């Protein structure tokens, strides 16, 4: 199964810490999670929550050429996919590959999921033609991040 999703906020933007040390998901994090849930329901209605052990491959296509740590976007992305019922829990992931792709306007993430038993976790393939201009296909505008 291949999903094309909006580029996630970094872990630094995903959480916020309250004065007494309580940690919450930020407004931006909640907006990202709800946009992923809505997008998966709308564009990928065949997605059925998997209970298999999973092989997940992620290609991050950042919105610009700024330096980014690849691992800073994993938690928001994987948690959003859990809430969208792509899998029961991200602890099912046995193989996780993440790579940086080409910069594309708005940024996007291409997630490929297979069962570790070798059979595909989904049944509807996406052709490579569908991936051209994937950022514009999500229909979600990424918000510019603030510079420190």
C-alpha positions as CSV (number, residue, x, y, z in Angstrom):
1,X,0.0,0.0,0.0
2,X,1.3,3.4,-0.9
3,X,0.0,6.6,0.7
4,X,0.9,10.2,-0.2
5,X,0.5,12.5,2.8
6,X,1.3,16.1,3.8
7,X,4.7,16.9,5.2
8,X,4.6,16.7,9.0
9,X,5.6,19.3,11.5
10,X,8.9,18.5,13.4
11,X,8.7,17.0,16.8
12,X,9.7,20.4,18.1
13,X,6.5,21.9,16.7
14,X,4.3,18.9,17.5
15,X,4.4,19.1,21.3
16,X,4.1,22.0,23.7
17,X,5.0,22.1,27.4
18,X,2.8,23.8,29.9
19,X,4.3,25.8,32.8
20,X,4.0,22.9,35.3
21,X,5.8,20.5,32.9
22,X,2.7,18.9,31.4
23,X,3.2,18.0,27.7
24,X,0.4,18.3,25.2
25,X,0.2,18.0,21.4
26,X,0.2,21.5,20.0
27,X,-2.5,23.1,17.9
28,X,-0.3,22.6,14.8
29,X,0.2,18.9,15.8
30,X,-3.6,18.4,16.2
31,X,-4.3,20.1,12.9
32,X,-1.7,17.8,11.2
33,X,-3.2,14.7,12.8
34,X,-6.7,15.6,11.8
35,X,-5.7,16.5,8.2
36,X,-4.0,13.1,7.8
37,X,-7.1,11.3,9.2
38,X,-9.4,13.2,6.8
39,X,-7.1,12.7,3.9
40,X,-6.7,8.9,4.4
41,X,-10.5,8.5,4.8
42,X,-11.2,10.6,1.7
43,X,-8.4,9.4,-0.7
44,X,-7.7,5.9,0.6
45,X,-11.0,4.4,1.7
46,X,-9.6,0.9,1.1
47,X,-7.2,1.2,4.1
48,X,-8.1,-1.3,6.7
49,X,-6.4,-1.3,10.0
50,X,-3.6,-3.9,9.8
51,X,-2.6,-6.1,12.7
52,X,0.3,-7.7,10.9
53,X,4.0,-7.0,11.6
54,X,4.9,-4.3,9.2
55,X,7.7,-3.1,6.9
56,X,7.3,0.7,6.5
57,X,9.3,2.8,4.0
58,X,9.1,6.6,4.1
59,X,10.3,9.0,1.5
60,X,10.3,12.6,2.8
61,X,10.0,15.3,0.2
62,X,10.7,18.5,2.1
63,X,9.1,21.7,1.2
64,X,12.4,23.6,0.8
65,X,16.2,23.1,1.0
66,X,16.6,24.0,4.7
67,X,18.6,21.5,6.8
68,X,16.3,19.0,8.6
69,X,16.8,16.0,10.8
70,X,14.9,13.1,9.2
71,X,14.0,11.6,12.6
72,X,12.2,14.8,13.8
73,X,9.1,14.1,11.7
74,X,8.7,10.4,12.5
75,X,6.6,10.7,15.7
76,X,4.0,13.1,14.2
77,X,3.7,11.1,11.0
78,X,3.5,7.6,12.7
79,X,1.1,8.8,15.4
80,X,-1.2,10.4,12.8
81,X,-1.3,7.2,10.8
82,X,-2.1,5.3,14.0
83,X,-5.1,7.6,14.7
84,X,-6.1,7.1,11.1
85,X,-6.3,3.3,11.7
86,X,-3.6,2.4,9.1
87,X,-2.3,0.0,11.8
88,X,-3.5,-0.8,15.4
89,X,-0.2,0.6,16.9
90,X,3.1,1.7,15.5
91,X,4.8,-0.9,17.7
92,X,3.8,-3.3,14.8
93,X,6.6,-1.8,12.7
94,X,9.5,-4.2,12.5
95,X,11.3,-2.5,9.6
96,X,11.4,1.3,9.2
97,X,13.3,2.9,6.4
98,X,13.3,6.7,6.0
99,X,15.0,8.6,3.2
100,X,15.2,12.1,2.0
101,X,13.7,12.7,-1.4
102,X,13.6,15.6,-3.8
103,X,12.3,19.0,-2.6
104,X,8.8,19.6,-3.8
105,X,6.5,22.6,-3.3
106,X,4.6,22.3,-0.1
107,X,6.4,19.1,0.9
108,X,4.9,15.6,1.1
109,X,5.6,12.2,2.4
110,X,5.3,8.9,0.4
111,X,4.7,6.0,2.8
112,X,4.9,2.4,1.5
113,X,3.6,-0.3,3.8
114,X,3.9,-4.0,3.4
115,X,3.3,-6.9,5.7
116,X,6.5,-8.5,6.9
117,X,5.1,-11.9,5.8
118,X,5.7,-10.7,2.3
119,X,2.2,-9.9,1.1
120,X,1.1,-6.3,0.6
121,X,-0.8,-4.7,3.4
122,X,-3.1,-3.0,0.9
123,X,-4.4,-4.0,-2.5
124,X,-4.5,-0.8,-4.5
125,X,-1.1,0.1,-6.0
126,X,-0.2,3.7,-6.9
127,X,1.6,4.0,-10.2
128,X,4.7,6.2,-10.4
129,X,2.7,8.6,-12.7
130,X,0.5,9.3,-9.7
131,X,3.5,10.4,-7.7
132,X,4.5,13.3,-10.0
133,X,3.5,16.5,-8.2
134,X,2.5,14.6,-5.1
135,X,2.6,17.7,-2.9
136,X,-0.1,19.4,-4.8
137,X,-2.2,16.1,-4.7
138,X,-2.6,16.2,-1.0
139,X,-4.8,19.3,-1.2
140,X,-3.3,20.5,2.1
141,X,-1.2,23.6,2.3
142,X,1.8,23.3,4.6
143,X,2.2,26.1,7.0
144,X,5.5,27.9,6.9
145,X,7.7,27.1,9.9
146,X,9.1,29.9,12.0
147,X,12.8,30.6,11.9
148,X,14.4,30.9,15.3
